[in-house]
Amino acid sequence: FEAYMFARKNPKGVHFERWRHAYGCGKWFLAARCTATLEVFGTYPAQVSEPPPEIIARIKTRRPGWSLE
């Protein structure tokens, strides 16, 4: 269990993650951020299957050449 939870790859660059607002409403949400700089590009509801176009545009503006793989 420890290996599953903590021994994982930590890719450098733009990453999409699930977060939980633990000290507030308790809701889950998704966040787009850069793991190298900790820059947050935006958040969106966990019920959405793909990042909203405005977040993708924000990432592409700040990271030219980036693409959603």
PyMOL Python script that loads the backbone (N, CA, C, O; Angstrom):
from pymol import cmd

cmd.read_pdbstr("""\
ATOM      1  N   PHE A   1       0.826  -1.192   0.000  1.00  0.00           N
ATOM      2  CA  PHE A   1       0.000   0.000   0.000  1.00  0.00           C
ATOM      3  C   PHE A   1       0.874   1.260   0.000  1.00  0.00           C
ATOM      4  O   PHE A   1       0.584   2.227  -0.705  1.00  0.00           O
ATOM      5  N   GLU A   2       1.926   1.235   0.786  1.00  0.00           N
ATOM      6  CA  GLU A   2       2.821   2.396   0.856  1.00  0.00           C
ATOM      7  C   GLU A   2       3.429   2.704  -0.509  1.00  0.00           C
ATOM      8  O   GLU A   2       3.497   3.865  -0.914  1.00  0.00           O
ATOM      9  N   ALA A   3       3.871   1.663  -1.218  1.00  0.00           N
ATOM     10  CA  ALA A   3       4.465   1.866  -2.538  1.00  0.00           C
ATOM     11  C   ALA A   3       3.442   2.453  -3.515  1.00  0.00           C
ATOM     12  O   ALA A   3       3.773   3.318  -4.325  1.00  0.00           O
ATOM     13  N   TYR A   4       2.205   1.977  -3.430  1.00  0.00           N
ATOM     14  CA  TYR A   4       1.150   2.479  -4.315  1.00  0.00           C
ATOM     15  C   TYR A   4       0.864   3.958  -4.054  1.00  0.00           C
ATOM     16  O   TYR A   4       0.680   4.736  -4.991  1.00  0.00           O
ATOM     17  N   MET A   5       0.831   4.332  -2.804  1.00  0.00           N
ATOM     18  CA  MET A   5       0.475   5.705  -2.441  1.00  0.00           C
ATOM     19  C   MET A   5       1.612   6.712  -2.601  1.00  0.00           C
ATOM     20  O   MET A   5       1.383   7.844  -3.025  1.00  0.00           O
ATOM     21  N   PHE A   6       2.832   6.305  -2.263  1.00  0.00           N
ATOM     22  CA  PHE A   6       3.917   7.280  -2.155  1.00  0.00           C
ATOM     23  C   PHE A   6       5.070   7.087  -3.133  1.00  0.00           C
ATOM     24  O   PHE A   6       5.751   8.058  -3.462  1.00  0.00           O
ATOM     25  N   ALA A   7       5.308   5.890  -3.599  1.00  0.00           N
ATOM     26  CA  ALA A   7       6.423   5.634  -4.519  1.00  0.00           C
ATOM     27  C   ALA A   7       5.893   5.683  -5.949  1.00  0.00           C
ATOM     28  O   ALA A   7       5.667   4.648  -6.576  1.00  0.00           O
ATOM     29  N   ARG A   8       5.701   6.879  -6.446  1.00  0.00           N
ATOM     30  CA  ARG A   8       5.173   7.050  -7.789  1.00  0.00           C
ATOM     31  C   ARG A   8       6.007   8.075  -8.539  1.00  0.00           C
ATOM     32  O   ARG A   8       6.782   8.826  -7.947  1.00  0.00           O
ATOM     33  N   LYS A   9       5.834   8.091  -9.838  1.00  0.00           N
ATOM     34  CA  LYS A   9       6.554   9.059 -10.651  1.00  0.00           C
ATOM     35  C   LYS A   9       6.032  10.457 -10.365  1.00  0.00           C
ATOM     36  O   LYS A   9       4.842  10.662 -10.124  1.00  0.00           O
ATOM     37  N   ASN A  10       6.936  11.396 -10.396  1.00  0.00           N
ATOM     38  CA  ASN A  10       6.575  12.796 -10.211  1.00  0.00           C
ATOM     39  C   ASN A  10       7.059  13.547 -11.454  1.00  0.00           C
ATOM     40  O   ASN A  10       8.142  14.132 -11.449  1.00  0.00           O
ATOM     41  N   PRO A  11       6.251  13.528 -12.517  1.00  0.00           N
ATOM     42  CA  PRO A  11       6.696  14.138 -13.768  1.00  0.00           C
ATOM     43  C   PRO A  11       6.912  15.637 -13.640  1.00  0.00           C
ATOM     44  O   PRO A  11       6.139  16.336 -12.983  1.00  0.00           O
ATOM     45  N   LYS A  12       7.968  16.119 -14.272  1.00  0.00           N
ATOM     46  CA  LYS A  12       8.258  17.548 -14.270  1.00  0.00           C
ATOM     47  C   LYS A  12       7.452  18.207 -15.376  1.00  0.00           C
ATOM     48  O   LYS A  12       7.424  17.724 -16.508  1.00  0.00           O
ATOM     49  N   GLY A  13       6.803  19.301 -15.048  1.00  0.00           N
ATOM     50  CA  GLY A  13       6.026  20.023 -16.044  1.00  0.00           C
ATOM     51  C   GLY A  13       4.550  20.069 -15.699  1.00  0.00           C
ATOM     52  O   GLY A  13       4.161  19.903 -14.543  1.00  0.00           O
ATOM     53  N   VAL A  14       3.733  20.297 -16.722  1.00  0.00           N
ATOM     54  CA  VAL A  14       2.286  20.427 -16.531  1.00  0.00           C
ATOM     55  C   VAL A  14       1.694  19.077 -16.157  1.00  0.00           C
ATOM     56  O   VAL A  14       1.978  18.056 -16.784  1.00  0.00           O
ATOM     57  N   HIS A  15       0.869  19.096 -15.127  1.00  0.00           N
ATOM     58  CA  HIS A  15       0.274  17.861 -14.613  1.00  0.00           C
ATOM     59  C   HIS A  15      -1.157  18.161 -14.186  1.00  0.00           C
ATOM     60  O   HIS A  15      -1.444  19.238 -13.663  1.00  0.00           O
ATOM     61  N   PHE A  16      -2.049  17.210 -14.410  1.00  0.00           N
ATOM     62  CA  PHE A  16      -3.445  17.346 -14.003  1.00  0.00           C
ATOM     63  C   PHE A  16      -3.675  16.423 -12.815  1.00  0.00           C
ATOM     64  O   PHE A  16      -3.388  15.228 -12.883  1.00  0.00           O
ATOM     65  N   GLU A  17      -4.194  16.982 -11.727  1.00  0.00           N
ATOM     66  CA  GLU A  17      -4.310  16.230 -10.476  1.00  0.00           C
ATOM     67  C   GLU A  17      -5.699  16.350  -9.868  1.00  0.00           C
ATOM     68  O   GLU A  17      -6.441  17.294 -10.141  1.00  0.00           O
ATOM     69  N   ARG A  18      -6.031  15.368  -9.035  1.00  0.00           N
ATOM     70  CA  ARG A  18      -7.247  15.436  -8.219  1.00  0.00           C
ATOM     71  C   ARG A  18      -6.874  15.997  -6.867  1.00  0.00           C
ATOM     72  O   ARG A  18      -5.889  15.576  -6.261  1.00  0.00           O
ATOM     73  N   TRP A  19      -7.647  16.933  -6.401  1.00  0.00           N
ATOM     74  CA  TRP A  19      -7.428  17.535  -5.090  1.00  0.00           C
ATOM     75  C   TRP A  19      -8.724  17.476  -4.307  1.00  0.00           C
ATOM     76  O   TRP A  19      -9.807  17.369  -4.881  1.00  0.00           O
ATOM     77  N   ARG A  20      -8.603  17.547  -2.996  1.00  0.00           N
ATOM     78  CA  ARG A  20      -9.775  17.588  -2.125  1.00  0.00           C
ATOM     79  C   ARG A  20      -9.649  18.787  -1.197  1.00  0.00           C
ATOM     80  O   ARG A  20      -8.609  18.991  -0.571  1.00  0.00           O
ATOM     81  N   HIS A  21     -10.691  19.563  -1.113  1.00  0.00           N
ATOM     82  CA  HIS A  21     -10.711  20.736  -0.242  1.00  0.00           C
ATOM     83  C   HIS A  21     -10.968  20.256   1.186  1.00  0.00           C
ATOM     84  O   HIS A  21     -12.073  20.391   1.711  1.00  0.00           O
ATOM     85  N   ALA A  22      -9.927  19.696   1.804  1.00  0.00           N
ATOM     86  CA  ALA A  22     -10.049  19.010   3.094  1.00  0.00           C
ATOM     87  C   ALA A  22     -10.478  19.923   4.238  1.00  0.00           C
ATOM     88  O   ALA A  22     -11.243  19.498   5.103  1.00  0.00           O
ATOM     89  N   TYR A  23     -10.006  21.155   4.262  1.00  0.00           N
ATOM     90  CA  TYR A  23     -10.307  22.050   5.391  1.00  0.00           C
ATOM     91  C   TYR A  23     -11.459  23.007   5.107  1.00  0.00           C
ATOM     92  O   TYR A  23     -11.679  23.968   5.844  1.00  0.00           O
ATOM     93  N   GLY A  24     -12.178  22.735   4.047  1.00  0.00           N
ATOM     94  CA  GLY A  24     -13.311  23.591   3.693  1.00  0.00           C
ATOM     95  C   GLY A  24     -14.545  22.741   3.461  1.00  0.00           C
ATOM     96  O   GLY A  24     -15.066  22.112   4.382  1.00  0.00           O
ATOM     97  N   CYS A  25     -15.003  22.732   2.225  1.00  0.00           N
ATOM     98  CA  CYS A  25     -16.262  22.061   1.888  1.00  0.00           C
ATOM     99  C   CYS A  25     -16.117  20.551   1.710  1.00  0.00           C
ATOM    100  O   CYS A  25     -17.117  19.834   1.696  1.00  0.00           O
ATOM    101  N   GLY A  26     -14.883  20.060   1.572  1.00  0.00           N
ATOM    102  CA  GLY A  26     -14.664  18.625   1.410  1.00  0.00           C
ATOM    103  C   GLY A  26     -14.851  18.121  -0.013  1.00  0.00           C
ATOM    104  O   GLY A  26     -14.734  16.921  -0.260  1.00  0.00           O
ATOM    105  N   LYS A  27     -15.140  19.013  -0.952  1.00  0.00           N
ATOM    106  CA  LYS A  27     -15.371  18.588  -2.332  1.00  0.00           C
ATOM    107  C   LYS A  27     -14.063  18.270  -3.051  1.00  0.00           C
ATOM    108  O   LYS A  27     -13.011  18.835  -2.753  1.00  0.00           O
ATOM    109  N   TRP A  28     -14.165  17.345  -4.009  1.00  0.00           N
ATOM    110  CA  TRP A  28     -13.050  17.016  -4.884  1.00  0.00           C
ATOM    111  C   TRP A  28     -13.090  17.948  -6.087  1.00  0.00           C
ATOM    112  O   TRP A  28     -14.165  18.327  -6.552  1.00  0.00           O
ATOM    113  N   PHE A  29     -11.910  18.316  -6.589  1.00  0.00           N
ATOM    114  CA  PHE A  29     -11.814  19.122  -7.801  1.00  0.00           C
ATOM    115  C   PHE A  29     -10.534  18.742  -8.525  1.00  0.00           C
ATOM    116  O   PHE A  29      -9.683  18.052  -7.963  1.00  0.00           O
ATOM    117  N   LEU A  30     -10.395  19.177  -9.744  1.00  0.00           N
ATOM    118  CA  LEU A  30      -9.210  18.898 -10.546  1.00  0.00           C
ATOM    119  C   LEU A  30      -8.403  20.179 -10.698  1.00  0.00           C
ATOM    120  O   LEU A  30      -8.960  21.273 -10.791  1.00  0.00           O
ATOM    121  N   ALA A  31      -7.097  20.028 -10.723  1.00  0.00           N
ATOM    122  CA  ALA A  31      -6.205  21.180 -10.849  1.00  0.00           C
ATOM    123  C   ALA A  31      -5.168  20.915 -11.929  1.00  0.00           C
ATOM    124  O   ALA A  31      -4.671  19.797 -12.067  1.00  0.00           O
ATOM    125  N   ALA A  32      -4.851  21.941 -12.684  1.00  0.00           N
ATOM    126  CA  ALA A  32      -3.774  21.890 -13.670  1.00  0.00           C
ATOM    127  C   ALA A  32      -2.649  22.741 -13.113  1.00  0.00           C
ATOM    128  O   ALA A  32      -2.832  23.930 -12.853  1.00  0.00           O
ATOM    129  N   ARG A  33      -1.468  22.122 -12.926  1.00  0.00           N
ATOM    130  CA  ARG A  33      -0.350  22.877 -12.361  1.00  0.00           C
ATOM    131  C   ARG A  33       0.969  22.356 -12.903  1.00  0.00           C
ATOM    132  O   ARG A  33       1.039  21.266 -13.471  1.00  0.00           O
ATOM    133  N   CYS A  34       2.002  23.147 -12.719  1.00  0.00           N
ATOM    134  CA  CYS A  34       3.355  22.766 -13.117  1.00  0.00           C
ATOM    135  C   CYS A  34       4.060  22.215 -11.887  1.00  0.00           C
ATOM    136  O   CYS A  34       4.159  22.899 -10.868  1.00  0.00           O
ATOM    137  N   THR A  35       4.548  20.987 -11.976  1.00  0.00           N
ATOM    138  CA  THR A  35       5.208  20.374 -10.825  1.00  0.00           C
ATOM    139  C   THR A  35       6.598  20.945 -10.585  1.00  0.00           C
ATOM    140  O   THR A  35       7.148  20.781  -9.496  1.00  0.00           O
ATOM    141  N   ALA A  36       7.179  21.613 -11.579  1.00  0.00           N
ATOM    142  CA  ALA A  36       8.515  22.190 -11.407  1.00  0.00           C
ATOM    143  C   ALA A  36       8.464  23.551 -10.713  1.00  0.00           C
ATOM    144  O   ALA A  36       9.334  23.873  -9.904  1.00  0.00           O
ATOM    145  N   THR A  37       7.438  24.351 -11.035  1.00  0.00           N
ATOM    146  CA  THR A  37       7.362  25.714 -10.494  1.00  0.00           C
ATOM    147  C   THR A  37       6.215  25.913  -9.501  1.00  0.00           C
ATOM    148  O   THR A  37       6.140  26.948  -8.839  1.00  0.00           O
ATOM    149  N   LEU A  38       5.327  24.931  -9.396  1.00  0.00           N
ATOM    150  CA  LEU A  38       4.123  24.987  -8.550  1.00  0.00           C
ATOM    151  C   LEU A  38       3.096  26.002  -9.053  1.00  0.00           C
ATOM    152  O   LEU A  38       2.154  26.340  -8.336  1.00  0.00           O
ATOM    153  N   GLU A  39       3.274  26.484 -10.272  1.00  0.00           N
ATOM    154  CA  GLU A  39       2.308  27.408 -10.871  1.00  0.00           C
ATOM    155  C   GLU A  39       0.990  26.681 -11.131  1.00  0.00           C
ATOM    156  O   GLU A  39       0.981  25.599 -11.719  1.00  0.00           O
ATOM    157  N   VAL A  40      -0.107  27.264 -10.700  1.00  0.00           N
ATOM    158  CA  VAL A  40      -1.435  26.690 -10.926  1.00  0.00           C
ATOM    159  C   VAL A  40      -2.061  27.402 -12.121  1.00  0.00           C
ATOM    160  O   VAL A  40      -2.169  28.628 -12.137  1.00  0.00           O
ATOM    161  N   PHE A  41      -2.470  26.628 -13.113  1.00  0.00           N
ATOM    162  CA  PHE A  41      -3.078  27.191 -14.320  1.00  0.00           C
ATOM    163  C   PHE A  41      -4.589  27.323 -14.185  1.00  0.00           C
ATOM    164  O   PHE A  41      -5.215  28.122 -14.882  1.00  0.00           O
ATOM    165  N   GLY A  42      -5.164  26.547 -13.296  1.00  0.00           N
ATOM    166  CA  GLY A  42      -6.600  26.635 -13.078  1.00  0.00           C
ATOM    167  C   GLY A  42      -7.136  25.385 -12.416  1.00  0.00           C
ATOM    168  O   GLY A  42      -6.465  24.355 -12.351  1.00  0.00           O
ATOM    169  N   THR A  43      -8.353  25.496 -11.928  1.00  0.00           N
ATOM    170  CA  THR A  43      -9.050  24.356 -11.333  1.00  0.00           C
ATOM    171  C   THR A  43     -10.415  24.234 -11.997  1.00  0.00           C
ATOM    172  O   THR A  43     -10.939  25.195 -12.562  1.00  0.00           O
ATOM    173  N   TYR A  44     -10.980  23.028 -11.917  1.00  0.00           N
ATOM    174  CA  TYR A  44     -12.291  22.789 -12.510  1.00  0.00           C
ATOM    175  C   TYR A  44     -12.959  21.621 -11.794  1.00  0.00           C
ATOM    176  O   TYR A  44     -12.280  20.847 -11.120  1.00  0.00           O
ATOM    177  N   PRO A  45     -14.285  21.479 -11.927  1.00  0.00           N
ATOM    178  CA  PRO A  45     -15.021  20.456 -11.180  1.00  0.00           C
ATOM    179  C   PRO A  45     -14.557  19.034 -11.506  1.00  0.00           C
ATOM    180  O   PRO A  45     -14.173  18.741 -12.638  1.00  0.00           O
ATOM    181  N   ALA A  46     -14.596  18.177 -10.524  1.00  0.00           N
ATOM    182  CA  ALA A  46     -14.174  16.781 -10.689  1.00  0.00           C
ATOM    183  C   ALA A  46     -15.094  16.008 -11.631  1.00  0.00           C
ATOM    184  O   ALA A  46     -14.701  14.967 -12.157  1.00  0.00           O
ATOM    185  N   GLN A  47     -16.298  16.496 -11.847  1.00  0.00           N
ATOM    186  CA  GLN A  47     -17.252  15.806 -12.713  1.00  0.00           C
ATOM    187  C   GLN A  47     -16.965  16.014 -14.199  1.00  0.00           C
ATOM    188  O   GLN A  47     -17.565  15.349 -15.044  1.00  0.00           O
ATOM    189  N   VAL A  48     -16.066  16.918 -14.520  1.00  0.00           N
ATOM    190  CA  VAL A  48     -15.718  17.214 -15.914  1.00  0.00           C
ATOM    191  C   VAL A  48     -14.694  16.188 -16.393  1.00  0.00           C
ATOM    192  O   VAL A  48     -13.728  15.894 -15.688  1.00  0.00           O
ATOM    193  N   SER A  49     -14.905  15.645 -17.593  1.00  0.00           N
ATOM    194  CA  SER A  49     -14.011  14.588 -18.083  1.00  0.00           C
ATOM    195  C   SER A  49     -12.714  15.108 -18.705  1.00  0.00           C
ATOM    196  O   SER A  49     -11.718  14.386 -18.741  1.00  0.00           O
ATOM    197  N   GLU A  50     -12.712  16.348 -19.195  1.00  0.00           N
ATOM    198  CA  GLU A  50     -11.508  16.919 -19.803  1.00  0.00           C
ATOM    199  C   GLU A  50     -11.320  18.353 -19.320  1.00  0.00           C
ATOM    200  O   GLU A  50     -12.288  19.017 -18.949  1.00  0.00           O
ATOM    201  N   PRO A  51     -10.081  18.829 -19.325  1.00  0.00           N
ATOM    202  CA  PRO A  51      -9.833  20.214 -18.900  1.00  0.00           C
ATOM    203  C   PRO A  51     -10.579  21.201 -19.796  1.00  0.00           C
ATOM    204  O   PRO A  51     -10.635  21.010 -21.011  1.00  0.00           O
ATOM    205  N   PRO A  52     -11.148  22.244 -19.216  1.00  0.00           N
ATOM    206  CA  PRO A  52     -11.848  23.261 -20.011  1.00  0.00           C
ATOM    207  C   PRO A  52     -10.903  23.957 -20.995  1.00  0.00           C
ATOM    208  O   PRO A  52      -9.710  24.090 -20.721  1.00  0.00           O
ATOM    209  N   PRO A  53     -11.430  24.400 -22.133  1.00  0.00           N
ATOM    210  CA  PRO A  53     -10.602  25.067 -23.149  1.00  0.00           C
ATOM    211  C   PRO A  53      -9.830  26.273 -22.618  1.00  0.00           C
ATOM    212  O   PRO A  53      -8.704  26.519 -23.050  1.00  0.00           O
ATOM    213  N   GLU A  54     -10.417  27.028 -21.688  1.00  0.00           N
ATOM    214  CA  GLU A  54      -9.714  28.217 -21.176  1.00  0.00           C
ATOM    215  C   GLU A  54      -8.468  27.837 -20.375  1.00  0.00           C
ATOM    216  O   GLU A  54      -7.491  28.586 -20.371  1.00  0.00           O
ATOM    217  N   ILE A  55      -8.485  26.694 -19.703  1.00  0.00           N
ATOM    218  CA  ILE A  55      -7.295  26.246 -18.966  1.00  0.00           C
ATOM    219  C   ILE A  55      -6.234  25.763 -19.942  1.00  0.00           C
ATOM    220  O   ILE A  55      -5.050  26.050 -19.766  1.00  0.00           O
ATOM    221  N   ILE A  56      -6.649  25.030 -20.971  1.00  0.00           N
ATOM    222  CA  ILE A  56      -5.706  24.576 -22.007  1.00  0.00           C
ATOM    223  C   ILE A  56      -5.063  25.791 -22.677  1.00  0.00           C
ATOM    224  O   ILE A  56      -3.853  25.804 -22.906  1.00  0.00           O
ATOM    225  N   ALA A  57      -5.863  26.809 -22.991  1.00  0.00           N
ATOM    226  CA  ALA A  57      -5.334  28.034 -23.622  1.00  0.00           C
ATOM    227  C   ALA A  57      -4.346  28.734 -22.696  1.00  0.00           C
ATOM    228  O   ALA A  57      -3.309  29.216 -23.154  1.00  0.00           O
ATOM    229  N   ARG A  58      -4.649  28.797 -21.410  1.00  0.00           N
ATOM    230  CA  ARG A  58      -3.752  29.440 -20.438  1.00  0.00           C
ATOM    231  C   ARG A  58      -2.410  28.702 -20.382  1.00  0.00           C
ATOM    232  O   ARG A  58      -1.352  29.329 -20.335  1.00  0.00           O
ATOM    233  N   ILE A  59      -2.463  27.372 -20.388  1.00  0.00           N
ATOM    234  CA  ILE A  59      -1.226  26.584 -20.358  1.00  0.00           C
ATOM    235  C   ILE A  59      -0.412  26.840 -21.623  1.00  0.00           C
ATOM    236  O   ILE A  59       0.796  27.067 -21.551  1.00  0.00           O
ATOM    237  N   LYS A  60      -1.069  26.805 -22.777  1.00  0.00           N
ATOM    238  CA  LYS A  60      -0.360  27.011 -24.050  1.00  0.00           C
ATOM    239  C   LYS A  60       0.248  28.406 -24.146  1.00  0.00           C
ATOM    240  O   LYS A  60       1.308  28.580 -24.747  1.00  0.00           O
ATOM    241  N   THR A  61      -0.417  29.402 -23.556  1.00  0.00           N
ATOM    242  CA  THR A  61       0.119  30.766 -23.552  1.00  0.00           C
ATOM    243  C   THR A  61       1.390  30.840 -22.716  1.00  0.00           C
ATOM    244  O   THR A  61       2.365  31.479 -23.112  1.00  0.00           O
ATOM    245  N   ARG A  62       1.377  30.194 -21.573  1.00  0.00           N
ATOM    246  CA  ARG A  62       2.522  30.262 -20.659  1.00  0.00           C
ATOM    247  C   ARG A  62       3.601  29.229 -20.958  1.00  0.00           C
ATOM    248  O   ARG A  62       4.746  29.390 -20.535  1.00  0.00           O
ATOM    249  N   ARG A  63       3.248  28.172 -21.683  1.00  0.00           N
ATOM    250  CA  ARG A  63       4.197  27.112 -22.041  1.00  0.00           C
ATOM    251  C   ARG A  63       4.106  26.835 -23.540  1.00  0.00           C
ATOM    252  O   ARG A  63       3.528  25.824 -23.940  1.00  0.00           O
ATOM    253  N   PRO A  64       4.667  27.715 -24.378  1.00  0.00           N
ATOM    254  CA  PRO A  64       4.609  27.503 -25.831  1.00  0.00           C
ATOM    255  C   PRO A  64       5.172  26.127 -26.202  1.00  0.00           C
ATOM    256  O   PRO A  64       6.194  25.696 -25.668  1.00  0.00           O
ATOM    257  N   GLY A  65       4.499  25.463 -27.109  1.00  0.00           N
ATOM    258  CA  GLY A  65       4.936  24.140 -27.536  1.00  0.00           C
ATOM    259  C   GLY A  65       4.320  23.004 -26.742  1.00  0.00           C
ATOM    260  O   GLY A  65       4.456  21.844 -27.129  1.00  0.00           O
ATOM    261  N   TRP A  66       3.645  23.309 -25.641  1.00  0.00           N
ATOM    262  CA  TRP A  66       3.009  22.269 -24.834  1.00  0.00           C
ATOM    263  C   TRP A  66       1.774  21.749 -25.553  1.00  0.00           C
ATOM    264  O   TRP A  66       1.078  22.507 -26.229  1.00  0.00           O
ATOM    265  N   SER A  67       1.502  20.462 -25.409  1.00  0.00           N
ATOM    266  CA  SER A  67       0.271  19.897 -25.965  1.00  0.00           C
ATOM    267  C   SER A  67      -0.284  18.857 -25.007  1.00  0.00           C
ATOM    268  O   SER A  67       0.462  18.208 -24.274  1.00  0.00           O
ATOM    269  N   LEU A  68      -1.586  18.709 -25.021  1.00  0.00           N
ATOM    270  CA  LEU A  68      -2.260  17.710 -24.206  1.00  0.00           C
ATOM    271  C   LEU A  68      -2.061  16.372 -24.892  1.00  0.00           C
ATOM    272  O   LEU A  68      -2.574  16.149 -25.989  1.00  0.00           O
ATOM    273  N   GLU A  69      -1.322  15.485 -24.253  1.00  0.00           N
ATOM    274  CA  GLU A  69      -0.979  14.205 -24.897  1.00  0.00           C
ATOM    275  C   GLU A  69      -2.103  13.228 -24.848  1.00  0.00           C
ATOM    276  O   GLU A  69      -1.972  12.110 -25.345  1.00  0.00           O
TER     277      GLU A  69
END
""", "prot")
cmd.dss("prot")
cmd.show_as("cartoon", "prot")
cmd.util.cbc("prot")
cmd.orient("prot")
